[in-house]
Amino acid sequence: MAAKAKSKAGKANTKRKYQDIIYEVKDQVAWVTINRERVLNCFREQSLDEMIDALKSTREDPSIVCAVITGAGKQSFSAGGDFYAMKRLNFNNGYMWNDRMLGLAMTIRGLPIPVIAMINGWCMGGGHELALWCDLAIASENAVLGQTGAKVGACPTVGATQYIPRIIGERLAREMIFCARRFTAKEAAEVGLINKCVPQKDLLAETLKWCETMKGHSALTIRMTKKSLNFESDNLYSSWQQGMELLAHVWGSEEAAEGMNAFLEKRKPNFQKFRMRDKKILADYLAGNEKDLNAPPSMRKKK
């Protein structure tokens, strides 16, 4: 009876209850599903906290072979940060968001097991950074990957600026970020942004094939080689820290507000007004130099 109970326990699924995600361990695979389908699985502070907690819990079960991160439904893996959350950020509180992003990235990279991004539909902005943190990425044919920061007044400095140039090269990375270029899953596979593109109906089955393959491999070897594979890019940690501080200056800025409001209002953002305003400010500064306004009053040229 005891042996029978033990056998059943080994086959049992492990579940934890969360608000923004669904977490389940099934057949030695940990599944983390962003469950905010109504907002294209955009994440907020609670979502990030829950993903960190769920993924860290895999350390409590050495029989877990790998983890898979995905989004609920077929429309989106994750469209990034929820603008209703990010609109509340500014220089004073932005570090709390940025630290959560870094915390999730370091959790994924620090796990002794491979983490797979199973991408269905939109994979944009911070959602794409989430996929970049993962060890492997597989996408359905309906997936679209991109960095939208330049269009909405946000900086992709929590992974994108560090990893994309290493994966697809400097030129293409700059085009992707500066021009907000999007890649279909097929294009992404061709340039190496993801490992594989498959028909949507085969996405789960193909992902499970990877999981099954790794079940037959040495857990110790995978743990050691993941640490070794991460060695060089781990040295980018200082760049992440700098990137988060740069991003903190963007949160709460007029340009960030314009970009996010325009997106939510389904209109084109007007960033030109900021360029023209800054042009006038600079012209006034230069004119002041010509008038000796950069000297004490007693030393200025007499009119």
N, C-alpha and C positions, 0 to 999 in steps of 0.2 A: 504493500500500500504506500509506504514511504517513497519507494522508488518511482511509483506511478505518479504520486503527487509532485515529485521533483521534476519528472519529465514534463508534466503539464505546466508547471511553473516556468520551465525553460522556454516553452512555446508561447507563453502568455505575452500579450502586448502591454507595453508600459505607456501610460498616458499621464499628462499633467494638464491641469486646467489653467488656461490663460484667457485674456480678454481680446487681444489683437492677433494672436497666432494660434495655430493648432500644432500641438507637439505630440508625437507618437513614436515609440520604438517598436518596429515590426520586423521580424525575421532578421534581427541583428543590424538593422538599419534605422538610424534616427531621422525622422522626418520633421522638418520645421516648415510650416506653411503660413505665409502671411495671409491673414484672413480678414482683409479689408477690401473686398472685391468692389464695393460701391464706389470707392475712390481709387480704383486701379491698383490696389494694394500698396498705396503710398504709406509710408511709415511715419509715426510720430514718436515722442519720447517714450511712451509706454511700450510701443512696438519694439523699439531698440532694447529697452530694459528686458523685455520678455525673451527676445531672441538670445541675448547674452546669457540669461539664466538657463534657458533650455539647452543651449549648446554646451554650457559648462557642466550641466548635469550628466552629459555623456561620459565624463571622467569617472562617474560612480559605477559604470558598468563596463569592465574591460572586454566583454564579449561583443560590444558594438563595433562593427567593422568600419562604418563610414557614416557620414551625415549628408542629408540632401536638403537643400533650401529651395523652396519654390513659392509660387503665389497661388491663391485660390482662384478657381475658374480657368478659363482658356483665353481671357482677354489680356491679362497682364501678369508678368513676373513681379515687377514693381516699377511704378513710374517715378520713384524717388521719394523725397521728403514731402510730407503733406504741407501745402502752402499755408493752411490755416494754423499749423504749428509754427512754421518758419517765419510767418509774418509777425509773430510775437517776439522774435529774437532781436537783440541789439548787442552792442559791445559789452554791456554789463552782464547779460545773462547768456550770451551766445556760446560761451565756453561749456555750458552745461549740455548743449546739443552736440557740440564738437567732440567733447570728451566721450559721449555715448557712442558716436560714430567710430572714434578711434578704439573704444573699448570693444565694440563688436568686431572690428577688423582684427584686433589683436587676439580676441577669443578664437576666431576662425583660424588664424594663422598659428596660434599656439596649441590647438588641439593635436593630440598624437595620432589622429585618424584623418583621412582625406575628407574634404568637404566638397560636395558637388552642387553646382548651381544648375537647376533644371528649369530652363527658361521657356516660358510660353507667352507669346504676345509682347507687350511693351516692356522694355528693359532700359529705362532712361535715367539720366542724372545720377542721383544717389543710389537708385536701384541698380544702375550699371556698375557703380563702384562696389556695391555689395557682391555682384557677380565676379568682379575683379579680385576680390579678397579670397574667393574660393579657389581650391586647387584645380578643379576641373569644371568645365562648362559645356553643357549640351543644350541645344535649342531646337524648338519646332520650327517648321518652315514659315509660320506666321509671325515669328519673333522679329522685333526691330530693336536694335541697340544704338544708343547715342548719348552724347553729353550736351545738355541743354542749358548749362549755366550761363553762357553768354547771352542767351535769349531772355533769361528771366532775372538777371542780376544776382547770380550766385557763382561762387568759385568751386570748381571740382578739385579741391586740393587735399582731399582725404582719400587718396588712392589713385585717382585718375591721372593726375599730372605726374605721379611717380611711376605707375605701372604701364600705362598705355604706350609711352615711347619705347619701353623695353620689349613690349609684345609685338607692336606693329611698326615700330620705327618712328623717328622724330618727325619726319615730314607729314606722314599720315596722321600722327597723333595731334599735331598742331592744327591740321585741317579739321579733324574731328572736334577739337575743343574750340578753336577760334570761329569756325564756320558752322558749328553745331551740326556737323555732318552725321547723318544716320546710316546705319548699315543693316541690310536685311540679314537674316540668319545665314543665308547662303554666302553672301559677301563676307560676313564676319568669319565664317569658317575658312574662306579662301585666304584671308589676310592673317589668320591665326588669332583672332580676337576671342574665338571659342574653339572648342575641340571638334565639335561635330554638329551638323544640321541634319535633322530627320523629319519625315512627315509627322504632322501633329498626332496622328493616331498611333504612332510608334514611339512617342517620346518617353512614356513611362516604361515601356518594355525595354527600350535601349538603355535607359538609366539603370534599370534593374540588372541588366547584363553586366554593367560595370561593377555594380555592388556584388553580384555573384562571383565575378572574377576575383575581386579582392578578398572574398571570403576564403579562397584557397591559397592566399599569400600570407607570408609571415608578418604578424602584427608588429613584432619588434623591428623588423627590417623597414617596414613602412614608417614607423615612428622615427627611426634614425634618419632615414633618407628624406623625410619631409623636413626635418630640422636642417639637414645639410642643404637641401634645395632652397630653403628660405634664407640661408646665411647671407648671401650678397645683398638681397633686397631688404633684409633686416637692418642693414646699415643705413637704410633710407629713413629710419625712425626720426632723425633730426629734421628731415624734410617734412615729415608729417606734422611735427610740432610747429614748425614755421608756417606750414600751410594752414593749420587751424587758427593761428594768430592772424594771418592775413584774412581768413574767412570771417573772423570775429569783427574786423573792421568793415566788412561788407554788410553783415547783418544789421538791419535797422537803418541802412542808408537810403537816401531818396531813390537811388537807382534800383536797389533791391525791391523797394516798395512798388515802384512803377512796374517793374518786370512781373512781379507776382500778381499785382492787381490786374494788369493787362491780361495775364493768362486766365485768371478767374473770371474776368469780364468778357473773355473771348474776343479781344481786340489786339491790334498790334501795339507793342510798347513804343513810347516816344522817348528814346534815349538821346535824340538829337538836341533836345532842349537843354540837356545837361552839358553837352559839348559847347553849345553856343554861350551858355551862362559862364562856363569856365574860360572860354575865349575872352569874354568881356572882363572877367576878373583879372586875367593875365595882362590884358591890354592896359587896364587901369594901373596895375603894378609897374609895368614898364614905363608908362607915362609918368608915374611918380618918380622913378629913377631919373628921368630926364629933367624933372623939375626940382631935383635935389631933395625930395621928400625923405630920402634915406640918410639924411644928415641932420644934426641938431639945427633948430631954427636959426641960431646965430651964425651958422656956417653956410647957409644956403645962398645960392646965387641971388643977387638982387635983381628984381624985375626991371 
